[in-house]
Amino acid sequence: MVALASSSSSSSSSLLLSGLRLRLRLGLTSLRPPRALRTLPHPSLHLSLPRRKRFTIRAAETDTNTNTNSEQVKDSGGTATSTSGSSFNQLLGIKGAKQETDIWKIRLQLTKPVTWPPLVWGVVCGAAASGNFHWNLEDVAKAILCMIMSGPCLTGYTQTLNDWYDRDIDAINEPYRPIPSGAISENEVITQIWVLLLGGLGLGALLDVWAGHKFPIVFYLAVGGSLVSYIYSAPPLKLKQNGWIGNFALGCSYISLPWWAGQALFGTLTPDIIVLTLLYSIAGLGIAIVNDFKSIEGDRTLGLQSLPVAFGIDTAKWICVGAIDITQLSVAGYLLGSGKPFYALALLGLILPQVYFQFQYFLKDPVKYDVKYQVQILCTST
């Protein structure tokens, strides 16, 4: 047995030597291991493997931590978020917000004050269009109360409700927002929704009494707007699942309803104003599309057919600006044809800087510049 093993070992050694000679003859020296590796004893080579494995694990952990931090510091559009965000953005309720622990600042953030100006402006337009608004203390107080109903109360209700039903999407797109981050509890969110809704409806009823309306039209407009907000965000209808219907419903809520409330409060809501404001709400559809660009990833994941998801970013950005500009130019033409050239020129004066900002920011990169453009468009489109 020993002799057999010895013979076998000698045969193996001979075969190895023959193989080396053959490799040298063929010029395959490039296949030899590096000199440093050849000088290492076998046990040391074996011990180096666990160290390599541990390094790989650490690298994976580092990558994970880096990705997590980058999500908190920058979103897909490159905007700073919770860990290095802005307190001002937090108060306005827009991207780039600093993470807060103050519950009242968080509550304000959920209402997105940046979305209030078009509704406040809509009340002003409606009051002016009524022809019965006068600059006295009573009318100014009524108008301010109507603005509070339309902006902080009912828009705040709409935004908080939307964030509540979008918490799964926000967990993907904006995980630092108050609800998905856990900065505010479920009970606190639901309480806020009810307080804002009931507060808005109560102000609507109060305004009807104050104005002496036999039919509580402001109250019913508030109820209608609240219902549209609910079916926009909540299942089973969830209008926002369809980019066209959802965005038009949102545009009507932002443009038509506050105008109707302001005009009904001080005068009579006429059919021509209803039709004109509904047509003008097509511009609101474009405004609503702007808000969809920041949610593309989450919308696609959860199957929501927003226009940027359905048509792609490049097509959707042109649909957006086209809906805004063509609608406003059409209204300017209507005003000119109605013998109101000064109103037409005033509207044209608002459209021109709007088009400039569209080309300067939004059309270049709607994901990166959506917030900057949205703030500008909300102020000029109404």
C-alpha positions as CSV (number, residue, x, y, z in Angstrom):
1,M,0.0,0.0,0.0
2,V,2.8,2.4,0.9
3,A,4.7,1.5,-2.3
4,L,1.5,2.1,-4.3
5,A,1.0,5.5,-2.7
6,S,4.6,6.4,-3.3
7,S,4.4,5.4,-6.9
8,S,1.2,7.3,-7.4
9,S,2.8,10.4,-5.9
10,S,5.9,10.1,-8.1
11,S,3.6,9.7,-11.2
12,S,1.6,12.8,-10.2
13,S,4.8,14.8,-9.8
14,S,6.1,13.7,-13.2
15,L,2.8,14.7,-14.8
16,L,3.0,18.2,-13.1
17,L,6.6,18.7,-14.3
18,S,5.6,17.6,-17.8
19,G,2.7,20.0,-17.8
20,L,4.9,22.9,-16.8
21,R,7.5,22.1,-19.5
22,L,4.7,22.0,-22.1
23,R,3.3,25.3,-20.9
24,L,6.7,27.0,-21.1
25,R,7.2,25.6,-24.6
26,L,3.8,27.0,-25.7
27,G,4.6,30.4,-24.3
28,L,1.7,30.4,-21.8
29,T,3.7,32.2,-19.1
30,S,0.9,34.8,-18.8
31,L,-1.2,32.2,-17.0
32,R,1.2,32.1,-14.1
33,P,0.0,33.7,-10.9
34,P,1.7,37.0,-9.7
35,R,5.0,36.6,-7.9
36,A,3.6,38.1,-4.7
37,L,0.9,35.5,-4.6
38,R,3.3,32.6,-5.4
39,T,5.5,33.6,-2.5
40,L,2.6,33.4,0.0
41,P,2.3,30.2,2.0
42,H,-1.0,28.3,1.5
43,P,-2.4,29.0,5.0
44,S,-2.0,32.8,4.7
45,L,-3.9,32.7,1.4
46,H,-6.6,30.8,3.1
47,L,-6.9,33.3,6.0
48,S,-7.2,36.2,3.6
49,L,-10.5,35.0,2.3
50,P,-12.6,35.9,5.3
51,R,-11.1,39.4,5.4
52,R,-12.2,39.9,1.8
53,K,-15.7,38.7,2.6
54,R,-16.0,41.2,5.5
55,F,-14.8,44.0,3.3
56,T,-17.5,43.2,0.8
57,I,-20.2,43.3,3.5
58,R,-19.0,46.6,4.7
59,A,-19.1,48.0,1.2
60,A,-22.6,46.9,0.8
61,E,-23.6,48.5,4.1
62,T,-21.9,51.7,3.1
63,D,-23.7,51.8,-0.2
64,T,-27.0,51.2,1.5
65,N,-26.4,54.0,4.0
66,T,-25.3,56.3,1.2
67,N,-28.4,55.6,-0.8
68,T,-30.6,56.1,2.2
69,N,-29.0,59.4,3.1
70,S,-29.1,60.5,-0.5
71,E,-32.8,59.9,-0.6
72,Q,-33.2,62.1,2.5
73,V,-30.8,64.8,1.2
74,K,-31.9,64.8,-2.4
75,D,-34.9,63.5,-4.3
76,S,-35.0,62.4,-7.9
77,G,-35.1,66.0,-9.0
78,G,-32.0,66.9,-7.0
79,T,-33.9,69.0,-4.5
80,A,-32.7,69.0,-0.9
81,T,-35.0,67.3,1.5
82,S,-35.5,66.7,5.1
83,T,-31.9,66.5,6.5
84,S,-30.7,69.7,4.8
85,G,-34.0,71.3,3.8
86,S,-35.4,74.7,4.1
87,S,-37.7,75.8,7.0
88,F,-39.4,78.2,4.5
89,N,-40.2,75.3,2.2
90,Q,-41.5,73.3,5.1
91,L,-44.0,76.1,6.0
92,L,-45.1,76.3,2.4
93,G,-45.5,72.5,2.1
94,I,-43.3,72.0,-0.9
95,K,-40.3,69.9,-1.8
96,G,-37.0,70.6,-0.1
97,A,-38.7,70.9,3.3
98,K,-36.8,70.6,6.5
99,Q,-38.0,67.8,8.8
100,E,-39.8,69.3,11.7
101,T,-40.9,68.0,15.2
102,D,-43.2,70.9,16.0
103,I,-46.7,69.5,15.5
104,W,-48.2,72.8,14.5
105,K,-45.6,73.4,11.8
106,I,-46.2,69.8,10.6
107,R,-50.0,70.5,10.5
108,L,-49.4,73.7,8.5
109,Q,-47.1,71.8,6.1
110,L,-49.9,69.2,5.4
111,T,-52.2,72.0,4.3
112,K,-49.6,73.3,1.7
113,P,-50.0,77.0,2.0
114,V,-48.3,77.5,-1.4
115,T,-51.5,76.2,-3.0
116,W,-53.8,78.8,-1.3
117,P,-53.1,81.9,-3.5
118,P,-55.0,80.9,-6.6
119,L,-58.1,80.2,-4.5
120,V,-57.8,83.5,-2.7
121,W,-57.3,85.3,-6.0
122,G,-60.4,83.4,-7.4
123,V,-62.5,84.9,-4.6
124,V,-61.2,88.3,-5.4
125,C,-62.1,87.9,-9.1
126,G,-65.5,86.6,-8.3
127,A,-66.3,89.4,-5.9
128,A,-65.1,92.0,-8.4
129,A,-67.1,90.3,-11.2
130,S,-70.3,90.6,-9.1
131,G,-70.3,94.3,-9.5
132,N,-71.6,94.6,-5.9
133,F,-68.4,94.6,-3.9
134,H,-67.6,97.9,-2.1
135,W,-64.5,98.9,-0.2
136,N,-66.2,99.1,3.2
137,L,-65.5,97.2,6.4
138,E,-68.4,94.7,6.0
139,D,-67.6,93.7,2.4
140,V,-63.9,93.4,3.1
141,A,-64.6,91.2,6.2
142,K,-67.0,89.0,4.1
143,A,-64.3,88.6,1.4
144,I,-61.6,87.7,3.9
145,L,-63.9,85.1,5.5
146,C,-64.6,83.6,2.1
147,M,-60.9,83.5,1.4
148,I,-60.2,81.7,4.7
149,M,-63.0,79.2,3.8
150,S,-61.5,78.6,0.3
151,G,-57.8,78.6,1.2
152,P,-56.7,77.5,4.6
153,C,-59.9,75.5,5.4
154,L,-61.1,73.7,2.3
155,T,-57.8,73.7,0.4
156,G,-56.1,72.6,3.6
157,Y,-58.6,69.8,3.9
158,T,-58.0,68.8,0.3
159,Q,-54.3,68.7,0.6
160,T,-54.3,66.8,4.0
161,L,-56.8,64.3,2.6
162,N,-54.7,63.9,-0.5
163,D,-51.5,63.3,1.5
164,W,-53.4,60.7,3.6
165,Y,-54.5,58.7,0.6
166,D,-51.2,59.2,-1.1
167,R,-49.1,57.9,1.8
168,D,-48.0,54.8,0.0
169,I,-47.0,56.8,-3.1
170,D,-45.2,59.4,-0.9
171,A,-43.3,56.5,0.9
172,I,-41.7,56.0,-2.5
173,N,-41.4,59.5,-3.9
174,E,-41.1,61.6,-0.8
175,P,-40.5,59.4,2.2
176,Y,-39.5,62.4,4.4
177,R,-43.0,63.9,4.2
178,P,-44.9,64.0,7.5
179,I,-47.2,61.0,7.1
180,P,-44.9,58.4,5.6
181,S,-42.0,59.5,7.9
182,G,-44.2,59.1,11.0
183,A,-43.8,62.7,12.1
184,I,-47.6,62.9,12.7
185,S,-49.9,60.1,13.8
186,E,-52.8,58.6,12.0
187,N,-55.3,60.0,14.6
188,E,-53.8,63.5,14.3
189,V,-54.1,63.5,10.5
190,I,-57.7,62.3,10.6
191,T,-58.6,64.9,13.2
192,Q,-57.1,67.6,11.1
193,I,-59.1,66.5,8.0
194,W,-62.4,66.7,9.9
195,V,-61.6,70.0,11.7
196,L,-60.7,71.7,8.4
197,L,-63.7,70.2,6.5
198,L,-66.2,71.2,9.2
199,G,-64.6,74.6,9.6
200,G,-64.9,75.3,5.9
201,L,-68.5,74.1,5.7
202,G,-69.4,76.2,8.8
203,L,-67.9,79.3,7.3
204,G,-69.9,78.7,4.1
205,A,-73.1,78.5,6.1
206,L,-72.2,81.6,8.1
207,L,-71.5,83.6,4.9
208,D,-74.9,82.7,3.5
209,V,-76.6,84.0,6.7
210,W,-74.4,87.1,6.7
211,A,-75.3,87.8,3.0
212,G,-79.0,87.2,3.6
213,H,-79.2,84.4,1.0
214,K,-82.5,82.5,0.9
215,F,-80.8,79.6,-0.8
216,P,-77.5,78.7,0.9
217,I,-75.4,78.8,-2.3
218,V,-72.0,79.4,-0.7
219,F,-72.6,76.4,1.7
220,Y,-73.5,74.1,-1.2
221,L,-70.5,75.3,-3.2
222,A,-68.4,74.3,-0.2
223,V,-70.1,70.9,0.0
224,G,-69.6,70.4,-3.8
225,G,-66.0,71.3,-3.7
226,S,-65.4,69.1,-0.7
227,L,-67.0,66.1,-2.4
228,V,-64.9,66.7,-5.5
229,S,-61.8,66.7,-3.3
230,Y,-62.8,63.5,-1.7
231,I,-63.5,61.5,-4.9
232,Y,-60.3,63.0,-6.4
233,S,-58.1,61.4,-3.7
234,A,-60.1,58.5,-2.2
235,P,-61.1,55.1,-3.5
236,P,-63.1,53.7,-5.1
237,L,-63.4,56.5,-7.6
238,K,-60.0,58.2,-7.0
239,L,-60.3,60.5,-10.0
240,K,-56.5,61.1,-9.9
241,Q,-56.0,57.6,-11.3
242,N,-56.9,59.1,-14.7
243,G,-54.7,62.0,-15.6
244,W,-57.3,63.8,-17.7
245,I,-60.4,63.6,-15.5
246,G,-58.5,64.0,-12.2
247,N,-56.5,67.0,-13.3
248,F,-59.6,68.8,-14.8
249,A,-61.5,68.1,-11.6
250,L,-58.6,69.6,-9.7
251,G,-58.5,72.6,-12.0
252,C,-62.2,73.3,-11.5
253,S,-61.7,73.2,-7.7
254,Y,-58.9,75.7,-7.9
255,I,-60.3,78.1,-10.4
256,S,-64.1,77.8,-10.8
257,L,-65.3,77.1,-7.3
258,P,-63.6,80.0,-5.5
259,W,-64.7,82.4,-8.3
260,W,-68.3,81.2,-8.0
261,A,-68.2,81.5,-4.2
262,G,-66.9,85.1,-4.4
263,Q,-69.4,86.1,-7.0
264,A,-72.4,84.4,-5.3
265,L,-71.5,86.0,-2.0
266,F,-71.8,89.5,-3.4
267,G,-74.1,89.1,-6.4
268,T,-75.6,86.5,-8.7
269,L,-73.8,83.6,-10.3
270,T,-74.7,83.9,-14.0
271,P,-74.5,81.1,-16.6
272,D,-72.0,82.9,-18.8
273,I,-69.6,83.1,-15.8
274,I,-70.1,79.4,-15.0
275,V,-69.2,78.4,-18.6
276,L,-66.3,80.8,-18.9
277,T,-64.7,79.7,-15.6
278,L,-65.2,76.0,-16.5
279,L,-63.4,76.6,-19.8
280,Y,-60.7,78.5,-18.0
281,S,-60.3,75.4,-15.7
282,I,-58.6,73.7,-18.7
283,A,-55.7,75.9,-17.7
284,G,-56.1,74.4,-14.3
285,L,-55.6,71.0,-15.8
286,G,-52.2,72.1,-17.0
287,I,-51.3,73.5,-13.5
288,A,-52.3,70.1,-12.0
289,I,-50.1,68.2,-14.4
290,V,-47.1,70.2,-13.0
291,N,-47.6,68.5,-9.7
292,D,-47.5,65.0,-11.3
293,F,-43.9,65.2,-12.4
294,K,-42.5,64.7,-8.9
295,S,-44.6,61.6,-8.4
296,I,-43.8,59.7,-11.5
297,E,-41.9,56.8,-9.8
298,G,-44.6,56.2,-7.2
299,D,-47.5,56.6,-9.7
300,R,-45.9,54.1,-12.1
301,T,-45.3,51.6,-9.2
302,L,-48.9,51.8,-7.9
303,G,-50.5,51.9,-11.4
304,L,-51.8,55.5,-11.4
305,Q,-52.1,56.8,-15.0
306,S,-51.0,60.4,-14.5
307,L,-50.1,62.1,-17.8
308,P,-46.3,62.0,-17.2
309,V,-46.7,58.2,-16.7
310,A,-49.1,57.7,-19.6
311,F,-47.4,59.8,-22.2
312,G,-43.8,60.2,-20.9
313,I,-42.1,63.3,-19.5
314,D,-41.4,65.0,-22.9
315,T,-45.0,64.7,-24.2
316,A,-46.6,65.5,-20.9
317,K,-44.7,68.8,-20.4
318,W,-46.0,70.1,-23.7
319,I,-49.5,69.0,-22.9
320,C,-49.1,70.9,-19.7
321,V,-47.9,74.2,-21.1
322,G,-50.3,73.9,-24.1
323,A,-53.4,73.5,-21.8
324,I,-52.3,76.6,-19.8
325,D,-51.3,78.9,-22.6
326,I,-53.9,78.1,-25.3
327,T,-56.7,78.4,-22.7
328,Q,-55.5,81.8,-21.5
329,L,-55.0,83.1,-25.0
330,S,-58.5,82.0,-26.0
331,V,-59.9,83.8,-23.0
332,A,-57.9,86.9,-23.9
333,G,-59.4,86.7,-27.4
334,Y,-62.9,86.3,-25.9
335,L,-62.4,89.4,-23.8
336,L,-61.2,91.3,-26.8
337,G,-64.2,90.2,-28.9
338,S,-66.5,91.2,-26.0
339,G,-65.3,94.8,-26.2
340,K,-63.0,94.6,-23.2
341,P,-59.6,95.3,-24.6
342,F,-58.0,96.4,-21.4
343,Y,-58.9,93.2,-19.7
344,A,-57.6,91.3,-22.7
345,L,-54.3,93.2,-22.5
346,A,-54.0,92.7,-18.8
347,L,-54.4,88.9,-19.3
348,L,-51.9,89.0,-22.1
349,G,-49.5,90.8,-19.8
350,L,-49.7,87.9,-17.4
351,I,-49.3,85.3,-20.1
352,L,-46.0,86.6,-21.6
353,P,-43.8,86.2,-18.4
354,Q,-45.5,82.9,-17.9
355,V,-44.3,81.7,-21.3
356,Y,-40.8,83.0,-20.5
357,F,-40.6,80.9,-17.3
358,Q,-41.9,77.9,-19.1
359,F,-39.0,78.0,-21.6
360,Q,-36.5,79.1,-19.0
361,Y,-37.3,76.4,-16.4
362,F,-40.1,74.0,-16.9
363,L,-39.6,72.8,-20.4
364,K,-35.9,72.3,-19.8
365,D,-36.4,69.9,-16.9
366,P,-40.0,69.6,-15.4
367,V,-38.8,67.3,-12.7
368,K,-36.0,69.5,-11.4
369,Y,-37.8,72.8,-11.8
370,D,-41.4,71.9,-11.0
371,V,-41.5,73.7,-7.6
372,K,-39.9,76.9,-8.9
373,Y,-42.2,76.9,-11.9
374,Q,-45.3,75.9,-9.9
375,V,-44.9,78.9,-7.5
376,Q,-44.7,81.2,-10.5
377,I,-47.6,79.6,-12.4
378,L,-50.0,79.6,-9.5
379,C,-49.6,83.3,-9.2
380,T,-49.8,84.2,-12.9
381,S,-52.3,81.7,-14.3
382,T,-55.3,83.0,-12.3
